[in-house]
Structures are given as C-alpha cells and as structure tokens.
Amino acid sequence: MRINNKEEARNAYCTIRLFEQIKKNNRINREQLNAINNLLNEKKREVRKYVNHTSNERLVYSDDPDYYIVLIQFPGMTIDDAKKDFEDNYRLIAYPSQHDCTGQAFTTGVKFFMRNNMPCCYHRIAVDV
C-alpha cells in the first residue's frame, strides 16, 4: 500500500506502534513473530518513502494563530524562474474590506535561496484576524 497523504502516514505510524506493542506484550511463536516483523518492515518502508519523497509540496515550518511560514521548492527552475513562478502562483494579496478580521491570508515576506542546487523560498503568510 502506498502512502499518499498525512492521514495515511499517521495511520501507518499507529499500525507500527500497535504491532510493536503486540510483539512486546504477548507470547507469540516464531512464525507469528516473523509475520509481524515483515509487516513492520513493510510499513516502515512505506513511511520512509512518503517522508523522503521529493516534490514541490508545501511544508509548514511555523504554526501560529497570526502567521505561518511555508517552504516552497521549485525543482528544475533557476532562481529567477522561481521568483516569477512565486509571483504568478503563490503570492497572496489581501483585499480591503469594510469588515474587520476578514480571515484573509496574505504574503508578508518571502526569502529565496538555493538548497541542493534547487531554488526554494520561505513564504511568510499572515492572517487578518
């Protein structure tokens, strides 16, 4: 089974913990132990594959009620192309409203850098609260 999202990864971690507890707390024969170990190894490989995959998925670094910071990766681009792509697709603009505390998210800052020969940026997003 392939893990495709955080919920499936969380479920895989729960399965791993469950089977580790079964191994620790129950009397099981060698055949059952081998089956559990095979299942644990498979689940751990799936989790590692999900965690270590490379993509431009947005990863949240800071979680605060008023703002958060997201890492965005731009594989296969130059830093100038990444800046243009950010402006076209990621920059968030809050629009004026007659009401206070609209809950709109908007960009308050961005910092571009190179990591492993790939352009990345930290995108700071605030929320109008």
N, CA, C and O atoms as a Tinker XYZ file with bonds, in Angstrom:
   516  protein
     1  N      0.841000   -1.190000    0.000000    73     2
     2  CA     0.000000    0.000000    0.000000    64     1     3
     3  C      0.880000    1.245000    0.000000    63     2     4     5
     4  O      1.841000    1.325000    0.765000    81     3
     5  N      0.567000    2.194000   -0.831000    73     3     6
     6  CA     1.339000    3.425000   -0.922000    64     5     7
     7  C      0.674000    4.495000   -0.063000    63     6     8     9
     8  O     -0.549000    4.635000   -0.060000    81     7
     9  N      1.499000    5.250000    0.668000    73     7    10
    10  CA     1.001000    6.342000    1.497000    64     9    11
    11  C      0.969000    7.598000    0.648000    63    10    12    13
    12  O      1.981000    7.975000    0.057000    81    11
    13  N     -0.193000    8.254000    0.582000    73    11    14
    14  CA    -0.360000    9.412000   -0.294000    64    13    15
    15  C     -0.587000   10.724000    0.429000    63    14    16    17
    16  O     -0.515000   11.784000   -0.193000    81    15
    17  N     -0.863000   10.686000    1.738000    73    15    18
    18  CA    -1.115000   11.934000    2.450000    64    17    19
    19  C     -0.788000   11.765000    3.933000    63    18    20    21
    20  O     -0.446000   10.673000    4.389000    81    19
    21  N     -0.900000   12.860000    4.670000    73    19    22
    22  CA    -0.518000   12.849000    6.083000    64    21    23
    23  C     -1.407000   11.931000    6.910000    63    22    24    25
    24  O     -0.934000   11.301000    7.856000    81    23
    25  N     -2.675000   11.851000    6.569000    73    23    26
    26  CA    -3.592000   10.981000    7.321000    64    25    27
    27  C     -3.186000    9.514000    7.180000    63    26    28    29
    28  O     -3.197000    8.768000    8.158000    81    27
    29  N     -2.832000    9.107000    5.971000    73    27    30
    30  CA    -2.393000    7.729000    5.754000    64    29    31
    31  C     -1.062000    7.472000    6.466000    63    30    32    33
    32  O     -0.843000    6.375000    6.980000    81    31
    33  N     -0.176000    8.465000    6.501000    73    31    34
    34  CA     1.079000    8.318000    7.233000    64    33    35
    35  C      0.810000    8.166000    8.726000    63    34    36    37
    36  O      1.439000    7.341000    9.388000    81    35
    37  N     -0.113000    8.950000    9.255000    73    35    38
    38  CA    -0.484000    8.857000   10.667000    64    37    39
    39  C     -1.044000    7.465000   10.983000    63    38    40    41
    40  O     -0.714000    6.881000   12.015000    81    39
    41  N     -1.882000    6.944000   10.104000    73    39    42
    42  CA    -2.427000    5.600000   10.294000    64    41    43
    43  C     -1.330000    4.535000   10.258000    63    42    44    45
    44  O     -1.370000    3.573000   11.025000    81    43
    45  N     -0.357000    4.708000    9.372000    73    43    46
    46  CA     0.752000    3.754000    9.304000    64    45    47
    47  C      1.566000    3.783000   10.602000    63    46    48    49
    48  O      1.965000    2.732000   11.104000    81    47
    49  N      1.816000    4.984000   11.149000    73    47    50
    50  CA     2.521000    5.082000   12.432000    64    49    51
    51  C      1.744000    4.361000   13.533000    63    50    52    53
    52  O      2.341000    3.675000   14.362000    81    51
    53  N      0.430000    4.508000   13.549000    73    51    54
    54  CA    -0.399000    3.830000   14.559000    64    53    55
    55  C     -0.298000    2.316000   14.408000    63    54    56    57
    56  O     -0.218000    1.592000   15.401000    81    55
    57  N     -0.300000    1.845000   13.172000    73    55    58
    58  CA    -0.166000    0.408000   12.932000    64    57    59
    59  C      1.182000   -0.093000   13.422000    63    58    60    61
    60  O      1.268000   -1.155000   14.039000    81    59
    61  N      2.231000    0.668000   13.149000    73    59    62
    62  CA     3.569000    0.283000   13.606000    64    61    63
    63  C      3.600000    0.198000   15.128000    63    62    64    65
    64  O      4.109000   -0.775000   15.683000    81    63
    65  N      3.064000    1.201000   15.801000    73    63    66
    66  CA     3.048000    1.184000   17.275000    64    65    67
    67  C      2.248000    0.014000   17.811000    63    66    68    69
    68  O      2.652000   -0.629000   18.781000    81    67
    69  N      1.113000   -0.266000   17.182000    73    67    70
    70  CA     0.266000   -1.373000   17.616000    64    69    71
    71  C      1.023000   -2.700000   17.536000    63    70    72    73
    72  O      1.027000   -3.474000   18.494000    81    71
    73  N      1.655000   -2.960000   16.404000    73    71    74
    74  CA     2.358000   -4.227000   16.247000    64    73    75
    75  C      3.612000   -4.304000   17.126000    63    74    76    77
    76  O      3.989000   -5.391000   17.563000    81    75
    77  N      4.249000   -3.187000   17.386000    73    75    78
    78  CA     5.386000   -3.211000   18.323000    64    77    79
    79  C      4.910000   -3.549000   19.733000    63    78    80    81
    80  O      5.599000   -4.257000   20.468000    81    79
    81  N      3.736000   -3.045000   20.113000    73    79    82
    82  CA     3.168000   -3.396000   21.413000    64    81    83
    83  C      2.789000   -4.871000   21.483000    63    82    84    85
    84  O      3.002000   -5.523000   22.505000    81    83
    85  N      2.231000   -5.392000   20.401000    73    83    86
    86  CA     1.879000   -6.817000   20.358000    64    85    87
    87  C      3.130000   -7.673000   20.527000    63    86    88    89
    88  O      3.126000   -8.658000   21.265000    81    87
    89  N      4.195000   -7.286000   19.837000    73    87    90
    90  CA     5.456000   -8.030000   19.972000    64    89    91
    91  C      5.961000   -8.007000   21.406000    63    90    92    93
    92  O      6.457000   -9.012000   21.916000    81    91
    93  N      5.833000   -6.868000   22.045000    73    91    94
    94  CA     6.395000   -6.682000   23.377000    64    93    95
    95  C      5.554000   -7.350000   24.466000    63    94    96    97
    96  O      6.108000   -7.913000   25.410000    81    95
    97  N      4.252000   -7.297000   24.350000    73    95    98
    98  CA     3.374000   -7.679000   25.450000    64    97    99
    99  C      2.741000   -9.061000   25.335000    63    98   100   101
   100  O      2.107000   -9.504000   26.293000    81    99
   101  N      2.877000   -9.749000   24.235000    73    99   102
   102  CA     2.202000  -11.032000   24.067000    64   101   103
   103  C      3.197000  -12.152000   23.799000    63   102   104   105
   104  O      4.277000  -11.944000   23.247000    81   103
   105  N      2.793000  -13.328000   24.206000    73   103   106
   106  CA     3.585000  -14.513000   23.879000    64   105   107
   107  C      3.188000  -14.945000   22.465000    63   106   108   109
   108  O      2.041000  -15.318000   22.216000    81   107
   109  N      4.140000  -14.890000   21.557000    73   107   110
   110  CA     3.860000  -15.285000   20.184000    64   109   111
   111  C      4.925000  -16.259000   19.726000    63   110   112   113
   112  O      6.062000  -16.218000   20.196000    81   111
   113  N      4.551000  -17.139000   18.802000    73   111   114
   114  CA     5.524000  -18.116000   18.316000    64   113   115
   115  C      6.385000  -17.497000   17.217000    63   114   116   117
   116  O      6.149000  -16.370000   16.783000    81   115
   117  N      7.375000  -18.248000   16.785000    73   115   118
   118  CA     8.352000  -17.738000   15.810000    64   117   119
   119  C      7.677000  -17.353000   14.493000    63   118   120   121
   120  O      8.044000  -16.347000   13.884000    81   119
   121  N      6.699000  -18.138000   14.050000    73   119   122
   122  CA     6.012000  -17.854000   12.792000    64   121   123
   123  C      5.245000  -16.528000   12.883000    63   122   124   125
   124  O      5.295000  -15.719000   11.956000    81   123
   125  N      4.550000  -16.309000   13.974000    73   123   126
   126  CA     3.823000  -15.060000   14.172000    64   125   127
   127  C      4.789000  -13.875000   14.274000    63   126   128   129
   128  O      4.525000  -12.798000   13.739000    81   127
   129  N      5.905000  -14.089000   14.966000    73   127   130
   130  CA     6.918000  -13.039000   15.098000    64   129   131
   131  C      7.462000  -12.647000   13.729000    63   130   132   133
   132  O      7.617000  -11.460000   13.440000    81   131
   133  N      7.754000  -13.639000   12.883000    73   131   134
   134  CA     8.256000  -13.340000   11.536000    64   133   135
   135  C      7.222000  -12.568000   10.723000    63   134   136   137
   136  O      7.574000  -11.641000    9.993000    81   135
   137  N      5.954000  -12.941000   10.843000    73   135   138
   138  CA     4.895000  -12.239000   10.109000    64   137   139
   139  C      4.790000  -10.784000   10.584000    63   138   140   141
   140  O      4.659000   -9.869000    9.771000    81   139
   141  N      4.847000  -10.581000   11.890000    73   139   142
   142  CA     4.777000   -9.219000   12.435000    64   141   143
   143  C      5.984000   -8.406000   11.997000    63   142   144   145
   144  O      5.843000   -7.245000   11.614000    81   143
   145  N      7.169000   -9.003000   12.050000    73   143   146
   146  CA     8.374000   -8.279000   11.628000    64   145   147
   147  C      8.307000   -7.896000   10.158000    63   146   148   149
   148  O      8.719000   -6.798000    9.784000    81   147
   149  N      7.786000   -8.798000    9.312000    73   147   150
   150  CA     7.645000   -8.475000    7.883000    64   149   151
   151  C      6.669000   -7.318000    7.681000    63   150   152   153
   152  O      6.929000   -6.417000    6.883000    81   151
   153  N      5.554000   -7.340000    8.399000    73   151   154
   154  CA     4.585000   -6.255000    8.301000    64   153   155
   155  C      5.184000   -4.934000    8.793000    63   154   156   157
   156  O      4.994000   -3.892000    8.166000    81   155
   157  N      5.901000   -4.979000    9.906000    73   155   158
   158  CA     6.542000   -3.762000   10.437000    64   157   159
   159  C      7.535000   -3.193000    9.437000    63   158   160   161
   160  O      7.553000   -1.987000    9.190000    81   159
   161  N      8.365000   -4.064000    8.858000    73   159   162
   162  CA     9.360000   -3.585000    7.887000    64   161   163
   163  C      8.684000   -2.944000    6.673000    63   162   164   165
   164  O      9.136000   -1.914000    6.173000    81   163
   165  N      7.597000   -3.565000    6.207000    73   163   166
   166  CA     6.874000   -3.003000    5.068000    64   165   167
   167  C      6.279000   -1.640000    5.404000    63   166   168   169
   168  O      6.395000   -0.703000    4.615000    81   167
   169  N      5.647000   -1.524000    6.563000    73   167   170
   170  CA     5.050000   -0.242000    6.974000    64   169   171
   171  C      6.119000    0.833000    7.143000    63   170   172   173
   172  O      5.927000    1.975000    6.725000    81   171
   173  N      7.239000    0.472000    7.752000    73   171   174
   174  CA     8.318000    1.452000    7.949000    64   173   175
   175  C      8.878000    1.925000    6.612000    63   174   176   177
   176  O      9.181000    3.107000    6.450000    81   175
   177  N      9.018000    1.004000    5.643000    73   175   178
   178  CA     9.491000    1.407000    4.309000    64   177   179
   179  C      8.509000    2.376000    3.657000    63   178   180   181
   180  O      8.919000    3.362000    3.044000    81   179
   181  N      7.205000    2.093000    3.788000    73   179   182
   182  CA     6.192000    2.979000    3.214000    64   181   183
   183  C      6.272000    4.378000    3.824000    63   182   184   185
   184  O      6.202000    5.379000    3.111000    81   183
   185  N      6.420000    4.439000    5.146000    73   183   186
   186  CA     6.504000    5.735000    5.820000    64   185   187
   187  C      7.758000    6.473000    5.372000    63   186   188   189
   188  O      7.696000    7.666000    5.072000    81   187
   189  N      8.895000    5.783000    5.321000    73   187   190
   190  CA    10.140000    6.434000    4.876000    64   189   191
   191  C     10.004000    6.962000    3.449000    63   190   192   193
   192  O     10.449000    8.067000    3.139000    81   191
   193  N      9.384000    6.157000    2.589000    73   191   194
   194  CA     9.207000    6.581000    1.198000    64   193   195
   195  C      8.355000    7.842000    1.119000    63   194   196   197
   196  O      8.654000    8.748000    0.341000    81   195
   197  N      7.306000    7.903000    1.912000    73   195   198
   198  CA     6.443000    9.084000    1.923000    64   197   199
   199  C      7.182000   10.299000    2.483000    63   198   200   201
   200  O      7.109000   11.390000    1.917000    81   199
   201  N      7.892000   10.108000    3.595000    73   199   202
   202  CA     8.568000   11.233000    4.253000    64   201   203
   203  C      9.720000   11.753000    3.411000    63   202   204   205
   204  O      9.959000   12.960000    3.374000    81   203
   205  N     10.436000   10.867000    2.737000    73   203   206
   206  CA    11.629000   11.271000    1.995000    64   205   207
   207  C     11.374000   11.589000    0.529000    63   206   208   209
   208  O     12.320000   11.860000   -0.210000    81   207
   209  N     10.112000   11.564000    0.088000    73   207   210
   210  CA     9.842000   11.839000   -1.319000    64   209   211
   211  C     10.214000   13.278000   -1.648000    63   210   212   213
   212  O     10.204000   14.155000   -0.785000    81   211
   213  N     10.537000   13.494000   -2.897000    73   211   214
   214  CA    10.877000   14.849000   -3.330000    64   213   215
   215  C      9.737000   15.380000   -4.177000    63   214   216   217
   216  O      9.311000   14.744000   -5.141000    81   215
   217  N      9.263000   16.522000   -3.815000    73   215   218
   218  CA     8.215000   17.185000   -4.588000    64   217   219
   219  C      8.233000   18.661000   -4.225000    63   218   220   221
   220  O      9.014000   19.091000   -3.377000    81   219
   221  N      7.388000   19.416000   -4.856000    73   219   222
   222  CA     7.284000   20.823000   -4.502000    64   221   223
   223  C      6.133000   21.038000   -3.523000    63   222   224   225
   224  O      5.564000   22.127000   -3.449000    81   223
   225  N      5.797000   19.994000   -2.776000    73   223   226
   226  CA     4.744000   20.102000   -1.773000    64   225   227
   227  C      5.115000   21.173000   -0.752000    63   226   228   229
   228  O      6.281000   21.312000   -0.382000    81   227
   229  N      4.139000   21.910000   -0.312000    73   227   230
   230  CA     4.378000   22.996000    0.627000    64   229   231
   231  C      4.449000   22.432000    2.039000    63   230   232   233
   232  O      3.531000   21.747000    2.490000    81   231
   233  N      5.536000   22.722000    2.727000    73   231   234
   234  CA     5.759000   22.221000    4.071000    64   233   235
   235  C      5.666000   23.376000    5.060000    63   234   236   237
   236  O      6.378000   24.368000    4.906000    81   235
   237  N      4.817000   23.272000    6.058000    73   235   238
   238  CA     4.640000   24.338000    7.041000    64   237   239
   239  C      5.735000   24.235000    8.094000    63   238   240   241
   240  O      5.930000   23.176000    8.691000    81   239
   241  N      6.453000   25.337000    8.322000    73   239   242
   242  CA     7.526000   25.364000    9.296000    64   241   243
   243  C      7.130000   26.001000   10.608000    63   242   244   245
   244  O      7.657000   25.627000   11.656000    81   243
   245  N      6.229000   26.940000   10.579000    73   243   246
   246  CA     5.839000   27.624000   11.800000    64   245   247
   247  C      4.323000   27.699000   11.814000    63   246   248   249
   248  O      3.692000   28.030000   10.810000    81   247
   249  N      3.759000   27.394000   12.945000    73   247   250
   250  CA     2.309000   27.438000   13.022000    64   249   251
   251  C      1.939000   28.328000   14.193000    63   250   252   253
   252  O      2.223000   27.993000   15.343000    81   251
   253  N      1.320000   29.438000   13.915000    73   251   254
   254  CA     0.968000   30.442000   14.902000    64   253   255
   255  C     -0.416000   30.954000   14.518000    63   254   256   257
   256  O     -0.760000   30.936000   13.337000    81   255
   257  N     -1.214000   31.405000   15.468000    73   255   258
   258  CA    -2.544000   31.885000   15.093000    64   257   259
   259  C     -2.534000   33.046000   14.088000    63   258   260   261
   260  O     -3.470000   33.194000   13.303000    81   259
   261  N     -1.485000   33.861000   14.113000    73   259   262
   262  CA    -1.461000   35.055000   13.265000    64   261   263
   263  C     -0.671000   34.884000   11.968000    63   262   264   265
   264  O     -0.923000   35.604000   11.001000    81   263
   265  N      0.273000   33.953000   11.926000    73   263   266
   266  CA     1.071000   33.763000   10.714000    64   265   267
   267  C      1.681000   32.362000   10.704000    63   266   268   269
   268  O      1.706000   31.669000   11.721000    81   267
   269  N      2.169000   31.968000    9.533000    73   267   270
   270  CA     2.919000   30.729000    9.414000    64   269   271
   271  C      3.903000   30.876000    8.269000    63   270   272   273
   272  O      3.741000   31.737000    7.404000    81   271
   273  N      4.926000   30.030000    8.269000    73   271   274
   274  CA     5.958000   30.069000    7.245000    64   273   275
   275  C      5.925000   28.754000    6.491000    63   274   276   277
   276  O      5.882000   27.678000    7.087000    81   275
   277  N      5.946000   28.858000    5.162000    73   275   278
   278  CA     5.855000   27.685000    4.308000    64   277   279
   279  C      7.115000   27.603000    3.463000    63   278   280   281
   280  O      7.577000   28.608000    2.922000    81   279
   281  N      7.672000   26.393000    3.354000    73   279   282
   282  CA     8.790000   26.152000    2.447000    64   281   283
   283  C      8.210000   25.724000    1.114000    63   282   284   285
   284  O      7.424000   24.779000    1.045000    81   283
   285  N      8.599000   26.421000    0.051000    73   283   286
   286  CA     8.175000   26.048000   -1.298000    64   285   287
   287  C      9.430000   25.720000   -2.092000    63   286   288   289
   288  O     10.386000   26.496000   -2.106000    81   287
   289  N      9.424000   24.572000   -2.752000    73   287   290
   290  CA    10.553000   24.147000   -3.575000    64   289   291
   291  C     10.172000   24.293000   -5.041000    63   290   292   293
   292  O      9.019000   24.085000   -5.418000    81   291
   293  N     11.150000   24.650000   -5.859000    73   291   294
   294  CA    10.934000   24.851000   -7.290000    64   293   295
   295  C     11.913000   23.981000   -8.075000    63   294   296   297
   296  O     12.896000   24.497000   -8.605000    81   295
   297  N     11.667000   22.673000   -8.162000    73   295   298
   298  CA    12.611000   21.794000   -8.858000    64   297   299
   299  C     12.669000   22.102000  -10.354000    63   298   300   301
   300  O     11.655000   22.388000  -10.989000    81   299
   301  N     13.884000   22.035000  -10.895000    73   299   302
   302  CA    14.063000   22.224000  -12.328000    64   301   303
   303  C     13.998000   23.658000  -12.798000    63   302   304   305
   304  O     13.899000   23.899000  -14.001000    81   303
   305  N     14.051000   24.632000  -11.882000    73   303   306
   306  CA    13.977000   26.045000  -12.260000    64   305   307
   307  C     15.248000   26.769000  -11.835000    63   306   308   309
   308  O     16.000000   26.299000  -10.981000    81   307
   309  N     15.462000   27.919000  -12.450000    73   307   310
   310  CA    16.508000   28.819000  -11.972000    64   309   311
   311  C     15.885000   29.696000  -10.889000    63   310   312   313
   312  O     14.666000   29.701000  -10.717000    81   311
   313  N     16.706000   30.425000  -10.169000    73   311   314
   314  CA    16.189000   31.282000   -9.102000    64   313   315
   315  C     15.285000   32.371000   -9.676000    63   314   316   317
   316  O     14.285000   32.738000   -9.059000    81   315
   317  N     15.640000   32.895000  -10.873000    73   315   318
   318  CA    14.799000   33.925000  -11.497000    64   317   319
   319  C     13.448000   33.357000  -11.930000    63   318   320   321
   320  O     12.416000   34.011000  -11.776000    81   319
   321  N     13.458000   32.137000  -12.471000    73   319   322
   322  CA    12.196000   31.490000  -12.843000    64   321   323
   323  C     11.349000   31.218000  -11.607000    63   322   324   325
   324  O     10.126000   31.352000  -11.646000    81   323
   325  N     12.005000   30.832000  -10.498000    73   323   326
   326  CA    11.285000   30.560000   -9.257000    64   325   327
   327  C     10.618000   31.834000   -8.734000    63   326   328   329
   328  O      9.482000   31.796000   -8.259000    81   327
   329  N     11.325000   32.953000   -8.823000    73   327   330
   330  CA    10.741000   34.225000   -8.372000    64   329   331
   331  C      9.521000   34.589000   -9.215000    63   330   332   333
   332  O      8.507000   35.041000   -8.683000    81   331
   333  N      9.619000   34.393000  -10.516000    73   331   334
   334  CA     8.478000   34.679000  -11.388000    64   333   335
   335  C      7.319000   33.729000  -11.079000    63   334   336   337
   336  O      6.166000   34.155000  -11.008000    81   335
   337  N      7.625000   32.451000  -10.898000    73   335   338
   338  CA     6.582000   31.471000  -10.577000    64   337   339
   339  C      5.916000   31.805000   -9.242000    63   338   340   341
   340  O      4.703000   31.656000   -9.096000    81   339
   341  N      6.702000   32.252000   -8.279000    73   339   342
   342  CA     6.140000   32.642000   -6.988000    64   341   343
   343  C      5.156000   33.803000   -7.165000    63   342   344   345
   344  O      4.041000   33.772000   -6.644000    81   343
   345  N      5.584000   34.819000   -7.904000    73   343   346
   346  CA     4.720000   35.983000   -8.108000    64   345   347
   347  C      3.432000   35.596000   -8.849000    63   346   348   349
   348  O      2.362000   36.131000   -8.559000    81   347
   349  N      3.540000   34.675000   -9.794000    73   347   350
   350  CA     2.377000   34.282000  -10.586000    64   349   351
   351  C      1.432000   33.338000   -9.842000    63   350   352   353
   352  O      0.219000   33.397000  -10.044000    81   351
   353  N      1.975000   32.466000   -8.982000    73   351   354
   354  CA     1.167000   31.387000   -8.434000    64   353   355
   355  C      1.038000   31.321000   -6.914000    63   354   356   357
   356  O      0.100000   30.704000   -6.409000    81   355
   357  N      1.948000   31.935000   -6.180000    73   355   358
   358  CA     1.950000   31.751000   -4.731000    64   357   359
   359  C      1.673000   33.013000   -3.916000    63   358   360   361
   360  O      1.123000   32.921000   -2.818000    81   359
   361  N      2.042000   34.188000   -4.428000    73   359   362
   362  CA     1.854000   35.417000   -3.653000    64   361   363
   363  C      0.379000   35.609000   -3.339000    63   362   364   365
   364  O     -0.479000   35.502000   -4.215000    81   363
   365  N      0.100000   35.893000   -2.072000    73   363   366
   366  CA    -1.269000   36.107000   -1.611000    64   365   367
   367  C     -1.474000   37.587000   -1.307000    63   366   368   369
   368  O     -0.656000   38.206000   -0.628000    81   367
   369  N     -2.548000   38.139000   -1.804000    73   367   370
   370  CA    -2.847000   39.555000   -1.603000    64   369   371
   371  C     -4.179000   39.667000   -0.876000    63   370   372   373
   372  O     -5.172000   39.057000   -1.272000    81   371
   373  N     -4.187000   40.453000    0.189000    73   371   374
   374  CA    -5.436000   40.688000    0.924000    64   373   375
   375  C     -6.110000   41.919000    0.318000    63   374   376   377
   376  O     -5.463000   42.932000    0.052000    81   375
   377  N     -7.389000   41.814000    0.112000    73   375   378
   378  CA    -8.137000   42.915000   -0.466000    64   377   379
   379  C     -8.885000   43.664000    0.630000    63   378   380   381
   380  O     -9.423000   43.042000    1.547000    81   379
   381  N     -8.925000   44.990000    0.548000    73   379   382
   382  CA    -9.594000   45.783000    1.581000    64   381   383
   383  C    -11.057000   45.365000    1.738000    63   382   384   385
   384  O    -11.729000   44.986000    0.779000    81   383
   385  N    -11.515000   45.451000    2.973000    73   383   386
   386  CA   -12.893000   45.089000    3.271000    64   385   387
   387  C    -13.452000   46.074000    4.281000    63   386   388   389
   388  O    -12.704000   46.637000    5.080000    81   387
   389  N    -14.737000   46.283000    4.254000    73   387   390
   390  CA   -15.363000   47.166000    5.235000    64   389   391
   391  C    -15.451000   46.497000    6.604000    63   390   392   393
   392  O    -15.730000   47.158000    7.604000    81   391
   393  N    -15.215000   45.197000    6.648000    73   391   394
   394  CA   -15.296000   44.464000    7.907000    64   393   395
   395  C    -13.897000   44.218000    8.458000    63   394   396   397
   396  O    -12.949000   44.019000    7.699000    81   395
   397  N    -13.775000   44.234000    9.771000    73   395   398
   398  CA   -12.505000   43.886000   10.407000    64   397   399
   399  C    -12.383000   42.366000   10.483000    63   398   400   401
   400  O    -13.378000   41.646000   10.401000    81   399
   401  N    -11.164000   41.899000   10.640000    73   399   402
   402  CA   -10.895000   40.475000   10.875000    64   401   403
   403  C    -11.561000   39.598000    9.819000    63   402   404   405
   404  O    -12.441000   38.795000   10.129000    81   403
   405  N    -11.135000   39.759000    8.579000    73   403   406
   406  CA   -11.760000   39.033000    7.478000    64   405   407
   407  C    -11.286000   37.590000    7.370000    63   406   408   409
   408  O    -11.938000   36.771000    6.723000    81   407
   409  N    -10.153000   37.269000    8.001000    73   407   410
   410  CA    -9.605000   35.925000    7.902000    64   409   411
   411  C     -8.826000   35.682000    6.627000    63   410   412   413
   412  O     -8.434000   34.551000    6.339000    81   411
   413  N     -8.597000   36.747000    5.853000    73   411   414
   414  CA    -7.843000   36.603000    4.610000    64   413   415
   415  C     -6.382000   36.307000    4.911000    63   414   416   417
   416  O     -5.800000   36.883000    5.830000    81   415
   417  N     -5.795000   35.406000    4.134000    73   415   418
   418  CA    -4.363000   35.146000    4.220000    64   417   419
   419  C     -3.663000   36.046000    3.207000    63   418   420   421
   420  O     -4.176000   36.286000    2.114000    81   419
   421  N     -2.478000   36.544000    3.586000    73   419   422
   422  CA    -1.723000   37.387000    2.660000    64   421   423
   423  C     -0.228000   37.240000    2.926000    63   422   424   425
   424  O      0.195000   36.931000    4.040000    81   423
   425  N      0.553000   37.466000    1.884000    73   423   426
   426  CA     2.004000   37.343000    1.968000    64   425   427
   427  C      2.580000   38.546000    2.695000    63   426   428   429
   428  O      2.293000   39.692000    2.349000    81   427
   429  N      3.408000   38.269000    3.718000    73   427   430
   430  CA     4.096000   39.362000    4.405000    64   429   431
   431  C      5.586000   39.362000    4.116000    63   430   432   433
   432  O      6.265000   40.354000    4.379000    81   431
   433  N      6.099000   38.282000    3.585000    73   431   434
   434  CA     7.513000   38.236000    3.257000    64   433   435
   435  C      7.869000   36.963000    2.521000    63   434   436   437
   436  O      7.175000   35.951000    2.615000    81   435
   437  N      8.966000   37.036000    1.788000    73   435   438
   438  CA     9.461000   35.865000    1.068000    64   437   439
   439  C     10.985000   35.958000    1.005000    63   438   440   441
   440  O     11.536000   37.039000    0.799000    81   439
   441  N     11.658000   34.830000    1.182000    73   439   442
   442  CA    13.112000   34.787000    1.091000    64   441   443
   443  C     13.499000   33.613000    0.199000    63   442   444   445
   444  O     13.192000   32.462000    0.507000    81   443
   445  N     14.175000   33.912000   -0.908000    73   443   446
   446  CA    14.615000   32.880000   -1.847000    64   445   447
   447  C     16.032000   32.450000   -1.514000    63   446   448   449
   448  O     16.847000   33.251000   -1.055000    81   447
   449  N     16.319000   31.172000   -1.751000    73   447   450
   450  CA    17.656000   30.630000   -1.515000    64   449   451
   451  C     17.798000   29.348000   -2.319000    63   450   452   453
   452  O     16.814000   28.811000   -2.829000    81   451
   453  N     19.025000   28.862000   -2.428000    73   451   454
   454  CA    19.296000   27.606000   -3.126000    64   453   455
   455  C     19.561000   26.521000   -2.087000    63   454   456   457
   456  O     20.290000   26.742000   -1.121000    81   455
   457  N     18.960000   25.340000   -2.293000    73   455   458
   458  CA    19.196000   24.181000   -1.436000    64   457   459
   459  C     19.362000   22.979000   -2.356000    63   458   460   461
   460  O     18.462000   22.652000   -3.129000    81   459
   461  N     20.512000   22.325000   -2.271000    73   459   462
   462  CA    20.804000   21.165000   -3.123000    64   461   463
   463  C     20.597000   21.501000   -4.598000    63   462   464   465
   464  O     19.984000   20.734000   -5.341000    81   463
   465  N     21.113000   22.651000   -5.009000    73   463   466
   466  CA    21.003000   23.123000   -6.397000    64   465   467
   467  C     19.565000   23.264000   -6.873000    63   466   468   469
   468  O     19.280000   23.123000   -8.063000    81   467
   469  N     18.661000   23.543000   -5.941000    73   467   470
   470  CA    17.251000   23.745000   -6.294000    64   469   471
   471  C     16.780000   25.023000   -5.616000    63   470   472   473
   472  O     16.995000   25.197000   -4.416000    81   471
   473  N     16.138000   25.925000   -6.366000    73   471   474
   474  CA    15.617000   27.129000   -5.731000    64   473   475
   475  C     14.464000   26.795000   -4.780000    63   474   476   477
   476  O     13.608000   25.960000   -5.071000    81   475
   477  N     14.476000   27.475000   -3.643000    73   475   478
   478  CA    13.429000   27.313000   -2.633000    64   477   479
   479  C     13.113000   28.696000   -2.086000    63   478   480   481
   480  O     13.854000   29.650000   -2.321000    81   479
   481  N     12.020000   28.794000   -1.364000    73   479   482
   482  CA    11.744000   30.046000   -0.670000    64   481   483
   483  C     10.961000   29.764000    0.595000    63   482   484   485
   484  O     10.200000   28.801000    0.683000    81   483
   485  N     11.170000   30.633000    1.572000    73   483   486
   486  CA    10.333000   30.663000    2.753000    64   485   487
   487  C      9.277000   31.725000    2.499000    63   486   488   489
   488  O      9.600000   32.888000    2.259000    81   487
   489  N      8.030000   31.327000    2.552000    73   487   490
   490  CA     6.910000   32.217000    2.277000    64   489   491
   491  C      6.198000   32.476000    3.600000    63   490   492   493
   492  O      5.590000   31.571000    4.171000    81   491
   493  N      6.274000   33.703000    4.083000    73   491   494
   494  CA     5.614000   34.051000    5.334000    64   493   495
   495  C      4.216000   34.554000    5.012000    63   494   496   497
   496  O      4.041000   35.493000    4.236000    81   495
   497  N      3.231000   33.917000    5.619000    73   495   498
   498  CA     1.827000   34.224000    5.359000    64   497   499
   499  C      1.170000   34.645000    6.662000    63   498   500   501
   500  O      1.240000   33.932000    7.663000    81   499
   501  N      0.536000   35.802000    6.644000    73   499   502
   502  CA    -0.205000   36.281000    7.821000    64   501   503
   503  C     -1.687000   36.131000    7.532000    63   502   504   505
   504  O     -2.117000   36.021000    6.383000    81   503
   505  N     -2.446000   36.130000    8.605000    73   503   506
   506  CA    -3.894000   36.014000    8.501000    64   505   507
   507  C     -4.516000   37.221000    9.177000    63   506   508   509
   508  O     -4.149000   37.560000   10.302000    81   507
   509  N     -5.452000   37.872000    8.505000    73   507   510
   510  CA    -6.139000   39.041000    9.056000    64   509   511
   511  C     -7.126000   38.574000   10.118000    63   510   512   513
   512  O     -8.227000   38.115000    9.817000    81   511
   513  N     -6.689000   38.707000   11.386000    73   511   514
   514  CA    -7.574000   38.287000   12.484000    64   513   515
   515  C     -7.874000   39.447000   13.393000    63   514   516
   516  O     -8.602000   39.290000   14.374000    81   515
